[in-house]
Every structure is written in C-alpha cells, then in structure tokens.
Amino acid sequence: MARVVGREELKAKLDRGENFVLIEVLGPEDYARGHIPGAINIPVEHIAHEAKARFKPGQEIVLYCANLACKASTVAARKLEQIGFHNVWEYAGGKQDWQEAGYPMAYGPERE
C-alpha cells in the first residue's frame, strides 16, 4: 500500500529539490490545464508500462490526481506496487488541495 504524503511535506520536498519523480496520472488535457510544477504526466492507464521503461524500482515516486474524490492516483500506486516498485507515495489531495493552498501551478503540455 502506497504511503501518503501531505501537501506541506510535498511542498517542502519540492522546495528542497529532493530527488524524486512527481507524476500527475490524469490525461494530457487535464495536465495541460494546470499541474504542480515539476510534475510529469503519465496517465493512469499507461503508468505500469511507462514506469518500467523510465524508472528504477527503488526510485521514489509521488503520484497525484485531481482531488480527494479522484482515485486515479490510488489505482496507479497499486499498479506500480504490483510490478515491483516499493517507494511509492500518494498525494491524495491532488491539484485541488494544492491550488486551495495558493501554491503555484504550471501550465501547458509536458516537455521532454
């Protein structure tokens, strides 16, 4: 079961420049309309394949989606754990929680 990271802890990790992967698991359109700065976009339906190709099983990964009601990050975390990733975190509050705190958002499509 993925561990949960709160908004303030996630912000602190980002501010410190910690080495982890932040992934928004919503679709590209949702990502382009606004995402947490530093996040990459891997939709939940592609998470297992993409993670295997791009990341190491021990790498710290933080997943998020839209809000507390959205379960895409929970599903994505379960998929990653099933394929051997063991340092998976979920920011359950997602974009809504981040925005409500007044934290900055980034906009536009992902750039490789």
Secondary structure, DSSP 8 states (H G I E B T S, - for coil): --EE--HHHHHHHHHHT-S-EEEE-S-HHHHHT-B-TT-EE--GGGHHHHHHHH--TTS-EEEE-SSTT--HHHHHHHHHHHTT---EEEETTHHHHHHHTT---B-S----
